[in-house]
Amino acid sequence: MNAARIQIDDAPLNKFHVRITALTFGSNFSDGYALGIISMALSLIGPQMHLGPVWQGLLGSSALIGLFFGSLLLGWLSDHIGRQKIYLTNFVIVTVASALQYFVNDPVTLFILRILIGLALGGDYAVGSTLLAEFAPKRYRGVLLSALNVLWTVGYTLATIVGYYLQGTPDAWRWMLASGAIPGLIVLLLRIGTPESPRWLIRMGREQEARSIVKKYVGQNVEIDAMIAEAKRQAFAFRDLFAKNVRMRTVFGSLFYVCNVIPYFAIYTFLPTILSNLGFEDNFGIDTILNIFLLVGAIAGLWFTERLSRRGFTIYSFACLTVALFFITILPTHLHTLILILFIIFTFIMSAASNLTLIYPAELFPTDVRASGVGVVTAVSRVGSAIGTFLLPLMSVKASMFGMTAVLLFGTLVSVLWAPETARLALDEASNPLHHPAASLDAEDATPELQ
């Protein structure tokens, strides 16, 4: 007796879904590792290369600058040539450029190599989450995408540990930076053989290839007729990201993302400096505590993703982060215990809420322009965070903290006004603006709620 026919969005979770999620972890782990390791290496590179605050800011933000161009250009390209090619090529660049950092002797060369690393990781942000979202069943899409942030946090935390234990070795900063080639090579080898997205193949008119991939990797009883019908009913081009029905999603996605990551990257890239200015002497001990809560928060975010609506989770987290950072900034530095408690709360919520940056963008845009849309909002977020990371060494810590509090407050207001609800919907339904006009809000969506 034949099994009942089901749509791809309703397919049960299988080993392939877990595998594609694990392979997509690569960019998030490597991005977290790249940011964490440069923050450790800069303390050694600065004195050796006699770097001023401008070069420190440039090197600290270099990967973020590359992420801007990579997510924008490679996201657009993958909507035209496919997800799989870029998904594989990105880590050739990451592996080679990471290894070459060992041999640099000047800040210009290091800056260029880190731009290249960021370029590849930016492309992988656009393509990796897109590819995963296009395979994932709707029931598990949120938790699979948000799991990517856990690995970002693991990468960041591991980088600080590696950096700490390499500090006393000869050529320590060279080994720190070059160590990023190890996970890069592992991911590259494991990604060989990854299939193309069936949703993209359908949009290209290659329906038979799409059916073959779905049957082989998702299930013999999974059919894609509804997806084919949806593709024929509505088509989108890159310019439509800024057209009437889609542009509010582009605006919201960009502002939501940039308001989330500016404080994250600026604070945790220069965390030792910030802790010193807040009056803490045992920076490594405090840094370790905060890294633990970064990891705990990312894991807890998986639960929040399942229990809270996308809209509710977004609004609540921005509001809590705004209040916590405001009090961290204004409290007298001698109140160490209270500041540390607030910093732990801030770190936990920031890490949990960052899961949304891997979920929302992939759910906002139609398949035709999904990678382009994810690329655009990622690019905007990275140029914002690069500016924030560059400016922080040039400003006083207190002024920077007030500035980041203002960014979080703006994120709260944007989310209250425009955050759509996309949880538990089939991907084509969640991402089609014709199902959710303008800001995608109705009376039921307007109040944050538990699912």
N, C-alpha and C positions, 0 to 999 in steps of 0.2 A: 504494500500500500504506500503510495507516494505521500511524502510529508506535505503539509499545507504550505501554499505559496505565501511568502511574506515580502514586504518592501525592505530595501536596504537599511532604511532608518530604524526599522523594527527588528533587525537581525540580532540574535543573541551574541553576547561577547564571546570571542574565541581566541585561540592562541595567536592568530595573525594580528588581531587588534592590540594584544599585549606587546607583540614584537614590534609593530610599527610605532607604538608609543615609546618603547625602549630605545629604538633607533633615533627617534626625534629628540629624545633626551639630550643627544649629543651637543646640539647648538646651545641649549640652555645651560648645561653643565660647563661647556667651554666658555660661554659668555661670563658666567659667574666666576669661573676660575681666572679668566683674563682680567676682570675688574679687581678681584681680590689680590692677585699676585702683583699687579702694577702698584697697588697701594703699599705693599710691603717693599717692593723693589725700589720705589722712588726715594725712600729714605736713605738708600745706599747709592743710587745713581746720582742724586743731587749733589752731594759733596764731591764725588769722584769726577763728575763732568762739570762741576761748578755751575749748576743750573740755577737761574733766577726764578722768581715766581711765575713769569710768563711761560718759560719752558716746562716748569712743573705742571702748570695748568694744561698746556698743550699735550704733554705726554699722558697726563691723567685722563684727558678727554679724547685722546686719539682714536681709540677703538670705537668710541661713541660716534665720532665723526664718520668713520668708515661704515658703521651701522646705518647711518642716515642714507648714504649713497647706495649701499648694498640692498637694503630693504626696499628702497624706492625703485631702483633700476632692475634688480633681479626678480622682484615681485612682479613687475610689469612684464618682464621677459618670460616668466614661467606661465603666464596666461596665454602666451603665444606659442611657446615651444614645448610646454609640458612641465610638470612638477619634478619628475624623476631625474632628468638630466642635471638640473641645478642642485637637487637634493644630494646628488653624489659628488658633483664637482666642487661644491663649497668646501668640503673637508680636505680636498687636495690642497687648496690654498691655505686653510688653517694649519695643516700639518707642516707644510714647507715653510711658511712665514714664521711660525712659532719656533721652529728649529733654527732658523737663520738669526733670530734675536741673540743667540749666544755669541755671535761673531761681531756685533756692532761695536763701534768705538766713538760714535758721535750721536747727539740727539736727533739730528735730521734723519739718519738712516733708521733709527729706532722708531721715529715718528711714522715714517713711510711703511715699515713692516707692520706696525700696529694698525695703521689705516687699512692695510690689506686684510688683516685678521678680522677687523670690524666689518669690512666689506662683505666677506664671506659669511660671517655670522649674521649680518643683517639680511642677506639673501635667504639664509636658512630660517630666520624668524618668520619671514613672509611665506616661504614655501613649506617649511616643516609643519607649522600649525595648520596651514591650509590642507596639506595632504592628510594629516591625521583627522581633521574635522570632516573631510570628505569620505573617509572610510568608517568613522566611528558611529555606532548606533546612538540614537538620540538619548536613550536612557543613561548612557555612560559617557556621552560627549563631554559634559562639564568636568567630571572627575578625571577623565583621561587628559584633557587639555590642562587642567589646573595642576595635575601631577608634574607637568613640565617645570613649573616654578619650584617644586621641591628640589629637583635636580640642579636648578640654578643656585639655590641656596646651599646645596651640598658642595657644588663647585666652588662657590665663594668661601665657604667655611674651610674646605680642604686647602684652598690656596693660602689662607692665613696661617694654617698649621704648618704647611710645607715651608712657607716663607719664614716663619719663626725658627724652625729647626735648621734651615739652610743659612741663617744670618751669619754664623761664625765661620763658614767654609770659604776657601779661596774662590774668587769669582762668583760669590753668592748670588748677586742679582742676575748674572748671566744664566746660571742654572735655574733660578726661579722662573725667568721668562721662557727659557727653552723647554721647560718641563711641560708646557701646554701642548707640545707636539705628541706626547704619549697618548692622552685621550683622543686627540685628533686622529691619529693613525688607527686606533682601535675602532672608532666610529666609522672611518672611511672603509675599512675592510668589511665590517659587518653590514654596511649599507649596500654592498654589491648585490644585485638581484632584486632590489625593491621594485615592485610593480608601479605602473602609472595609475593616476587617479581615474577611476571609471567615470566620475562626473565630468572631468575635463575631456575625456575621450568622447563622451556623448555630445558635448558642446562643439567638438571638432567634427562631428558626423561619423565617428568611428564606433558605432554602436555594437558591432559584433565583438570587437576587442574588449569593449567594456563588459559585455555579458560574460566573456571567457574569464576575465579577471575576477569578476564578482563570484562566479561559480567556484573558481579555484581557491580563492582566499576568504570569501565571506560565507558562502554556503550554497549547496546545490539547489536548494529550494528558494533562494533569494532572487527576486525578479526586479527589474528596473524600468518597467513600462511607464509607471507614473513619473519617474524622473525624466524619461525621454519626452513624455508629453509636456512636462513643465518646461523643458529646454526649448521646445518648439513654440511654446506659447509666449515666451518673453525672452528677449536677448538684450544684453547690455554691453557697452564698450567703455573704454577707459574714461572717456569724457563724461560718461554718465555718473561717475563718482561725484561730479560737481553739478549735475543736473537736478531738476526739481525734486524727484522722488527719492534720490539717494543722498543728496548733499548733506542733509541733516545728520545722517548716519556718519558720513565722513567727518563732519565738524565735531559731533559728539565723540566719536572714536578718538580723534586726534587730541581733543582737549582733555578727555578723561585719561588717556594714556600719558600725556605729557605732565599732567598734574600729579600723577602717581609716581612717575620715575624721576622727576627733577629732585625731590627731596631724597629719594632712595640713593641715587648715584652720588649726589653731592655729599651727603652725610657719610656714607659708608666707604667712599673713596678716600676721604680725609678724616676718618674716624679718630685716629690717634691725636691729630691736631685739635679736633673738637673736644675730645675728652680732657686734654690738658687744659684747655681754656675754661672748661667747666669745673676745674679744680681737682681732677682725679690724677693720682700719681702712679698707681699700678695699672697702666694702660693695657698691658697684655691680659691681665686678669679680668678687667672689665670688658675688654674686647672679646675674650673667650665666652664670658657670660652672655653678652649680646649675640654672639654667633650661635650659641645654643638656642636662644629664643628666636633667632631668625629661622632656624631649622624647625623648631617646634611650631612656630607660627605658620610656616609653609605647609606642614603636615595637617595642622588644625584647619587650615584653609580648605582642605579637601572636604572636610565635614561641613564647613560653612557653605561651600559651593553646592552641596547636595541639599542642605536644609533651608537656605535662604534663597529668595528670588535674586536674580542678577541685579535688578534695580535696588532692592532693599540692601543687599550686601554692599553695593557701591556707595550708597548714600550714608549708611551707618559708619562704614570704615573711614570715609573722608572726614566726617564730622568728628569722630573720636581722635583721629590723627591730628586734626587742627587744634583741638583743645589740649592734647598732650604736649605737642611741640611748643605751643604758646607758653605753657607753664614751665617747661624745661628752659625756655629762653629767658623768662623774667625772674625766676627764682634766684635768690642769692646763692653763690657758689658754695658757701659753707654748709648748705643743706644737702650734703652728699647722699644720704640715704633716700630722701624723697626724690631727688633728681634721678637717682639710679632706678628707683621703682617706676617713675614716669618714663624713663628711657627704655626700660624693659617692656612696658606696656606698648609704647610707641613702636618698638622693634617687632613685637609679636603681631600687632595689628597690621603694620606695614607689610610684613612678610605674607600674612594670610591674604590681605587684599591684593597683593601683587599677582595672585593666581588669576584674578580677573583679567589681567592684561594678556593672558594667553588664551582666554576663553572668548571674551566679548568681540575682539576684532574679527575672528573667524566666523562668528555668528551674524555679523552686521551686514555682510555683502553677498550678493548673488554669485553663483559659481563662475560666470563669465569674467568677473572682475574681482573675485575673492582674493587672490594673491596680490593683485594690484592694490586693492583696498587695504589689506593687511599691511602691505609695503608702505603705503602712504601714511597711515596712522603711526606705524613703527618709526618711519623716517622723521615725522614731526616730533615724536616723543624723544628720539635720540638727539636731534639737533637742539631741542630744549634742554635735555640733560647734559649735553656737551657744553652748552653755554653756561649752565649752572656750575658744572664741575670746573670749567675754566675760570669763572669769576670768583669762586670761593677763596682761592689763595690770595686774590687781590683785594679782598674786602675783610673787614673785621668779622670774627666768628658770630658775634651778636647780631650784626646787620644781616649776615647771611641767614641766620636762623629765623629772624623776623621775615625776611623775604620768602623763605620756604613755607613759613606758616601762612603767609598771604596766598601762596600758590595752592596750598591744601584747602584753604577757605574758598578760593575760586572753584576748585574741583568739586567741592560740596554743592555750590550753587548750580554749576553746570549739570551735575547729576540729578538734582531735584527738578530742574527744568526739562531735561532732555533724555535722561537714561531710559532706553526701551527695555521691555521684558522679552527675553529670548529663550529662557530656560524651558526644557521639556518639549520644545517644538521640533518637528522635522527640520533638517538643515535648510531645505529650500523654502520652507514656510517661515522659519526664523529670519532668514536673510533676505527675503523678498519684500521690498518696501511697499509693494502693492497690497500685501497683507497687513502692513503696519504703516500707514501714511505718515508723512512728516516726521515728527519725533517719536512715532510709534507708541503713543500713550493713549489710553482710554481711561474711563472712570475706574476700572478695576486695577489697571496698572499704576494709577497715580499714587497709590499708597504702598510703601514697602511692606512686604508681608512674608510670612513663612509659607513655603510650598506645601 
